[in-house]
Amino acid sequence: MILASIAAIAAAQAAPLQPSSKWNVDYGKEMCTVGRSFGDDGITFGFRPDGFAGQGGMLVVLQPAKSGARYHEFSQSIEVADGADPIKVSAKSYYIRERQSRVVTMVVNAEELGRLKAAKSFAVPVSGRERIALAPDNFAAALAALDKCSDDLMGMYGVQMAEIAQATVRTTARRPERWFTYPSSPRIFGAEGRIVTLIAVSNEGKPTDCRILSQNAEHPLAKSSCETIMRRGDFEPARNASGEAIRSWTTMTITYQIG
């Protein structure tokens, strides 16, 4: 009986958290995000795209916490329901003392996001040993609404949406982690921040234009970011329904952090 009771408690704890709010798409000035609350303990799960529709991006988990390390990184995996292979991720955890909250972020590519979109439930890591299981419910519909928001945002910045509409396969960056190193300029040294860029990409996969979308376009790292993209950027070009490579646009977020 005792063993049966313990097993029942463990099963209850492993049950995915159910949504406690509707999906909310936030039309930000720099990018669109989507999120919703789960359970009764103030846990929020969301997604922030790295570019246009069909690309990967950053998963975000926010949960209440009375204390914690200011920042640490750890390797973990997202467990997907129905025995599917786990998705390995490099996660970053931040403790926000003013809000008594812990934020955990992890980046997934387009294929991995597609797997999560199709899953009935998945468990996302919040530490090196702990995961939170979620039943996302209508995650695919939420991402479709997010795609519409992202395209609307690009239209606001003067992108010809006819060009975007032609692309059945969107442009994606090839190994962008190899493009960037922290600038050595004394004027920039010590600066941190998140720079959001809008990039025009030729049918050969080369950047032809780079604009800063961040609210602080005068940030010391802004100019350096576009200079790096124009000099070292390499993309898989967008393709139309016939499979032909075409000119298109994408966005990219670069985060600079010391230590």
Secondary structure as GFF3:
##gff-version 3
##sequence-region A 1 259
A	DSSP	alpha_helix	2	14	.	.	.	ID=ss1
A	DSSP	beta_strand	24	27	.	.	.	ID=ss2
A	DSSP	beta_strand	32	38	.	.	.	ID=ss3
A	DSSP	beta_strand	43	49	.	.	.	ID=ss4
A	DSSP	beta_strand	57	64	.	.	.	ID=ss5
A	DSSP	beta_strand	71	80	.	.	.	ID=ss6
A	DSSP	beta_strand	87	96	.	.	.	ID=ss7
A	DSSP	three_ten_helix	97	99	.	.	.	ID=ss8
A	DSSP	beta_strand	101	108	.	.	.	ID=ss9
A	DSSP	alpha_helix	110	118	.	.	.	ID=ss10
A	DSSP	beta_strand	122	125	.	.	.	ID=ss11
A	DSSP	beta_strand	131	134	.	.	.	ID=ss12
A	DSSP	alpha_helix	139	156	.	.	.	ID=ss13
A	DSSP	alpha_helix	161	166	.	.	.	ID=ss14
A	DSSP	beta_strand	172	173	.	.	.	ID=ss15
A	DSSP	three_ten_helix	176	178	.	.	.	ID=ss16
A	DSSP	beta_strand	193	201	.	.	.	ID=ss17
A	DSSP	beta_strand	207	212	.	.	.	ID=ss18
A	DSSP	alpha_helix	220	232	.	.	.	ID=ss19
A	DSSP	beta_strand	235	236	.	.	.	ID=ss20
A	DSSP	beta_strand	238	239	.	.	.	ID=ss21
A	DSSP	beta_strand	245	246	.	.	.	ID=ss22
A	DSSP	beta_strand	248	256	.	.	.	ID=ss23
###
